[in-house]
Amino acid sequence: MRLSSLLALTFSLVAVACAAETDPGTVRGEADLQGTTITPGEESPEGEVGDHGDPGDPDMTGDAPMTGENELVPMKDLTAIVTSSNLVATGNVNLRKGPSTSYAVLAVIPKGAAVSLLSKTPSGGYLNVQFNGQQGWAHGNYFTNGTAGSPPAATVVPVDGAPSPANAIARAKTSVGFSYWWGFGAWLPSGSTPSTAGSCTGSCPSCSHKGSYGADCSGMVAKAWQFGTKDLKVNSHPFSTADFVTDSAGKWSTVSRGAIKAGDALVYRRNGAGHIVIWEKGDGWGASTVYECRGCSYGCVYNTRSFGSEYKGIRRAGF
């Protein structure tokens, strides 16, 4: 082959490679639309000794897919959207503390859920909304006008009542918004405020906590199931995922993920790391809506995501 032809072929290949790296259709980036599957191996061990948390990234795979962020997709014109005070999520979308992906996730708004618009002025494509009594910011690309999907009025279940599936959900719900606190389990039944939520910094277990309240994953589940001290305000942490992953007579036992129901838990433990959540609704083998104290950068959240096959279902005795 002549030198001129070889050079021409080389430049052609370089151009193709560069085009592939910059083609918007192939770029994958952090997003605020949820929907992929998470597996235990994708998350770093953090939390109580051997208990699981996040790796510090704003959105781990499973809480938000790696596609669809506003830098990669043309931003929707929100003029018509903000004319209504009632919006409906068109996908599982993160509710954040502020109007960008640099802010922590408070919860995941499930597809079809209704939210209230608090301000008609978007900020960087984000809308200030209220969901399930919690205020935050969610990306406007994933909302439409309407009230379809609004949840029915919920029956009030006392958090200090007898252990039951509904009571476990009610107790777990009050943990949302509080900080992640490695090795602890205590929060206010009235819910979190900026002055009571606390804060967590660093990578657990070598993390730092400020404040009087917070919980890690197993601390929250033990409180929700009323093991240890019943009073939500008093710290109690009787079990870790090393305990929960093994059946315990008179306390909990394994249940098929296909038969999982509200108030049950999903747990995994592997190589000294683990995680546990309170399951509320969804598909035990697919997208599940759960309560979890997820890690230092997340805190305790209400989340919709999928879980890897190493998670097993467990049910409290009496449920």
Secondary structure, DSSP 8 states (H G I E B T S, - for coil): --HHHHHHHHHHHHHHHHHHHH-TTT-----SEE--EE-GGGS-B-SSTTBB---S-SS-TTTS-SS--TTTS-----TTGGG-SEEEESSEEEEESSSSTTS-EEEEE-TT-EEEE--S--BTTEEEEEETTEEEEEEGGGEEES-TT---------TTS-S-HHHHHHHHHTTTT--B-TT-EE--TT---TTTS-EEEEETTEEEEESS-EE-HHHHHHHHTT-S---TTS------HHHHTS-BTTTEEEE-GGG--TT-EEEEEETTEEEEEEEEEE-TTS-EEEEEEEETTTEEEEEEEEE-TT-EEEEETT-
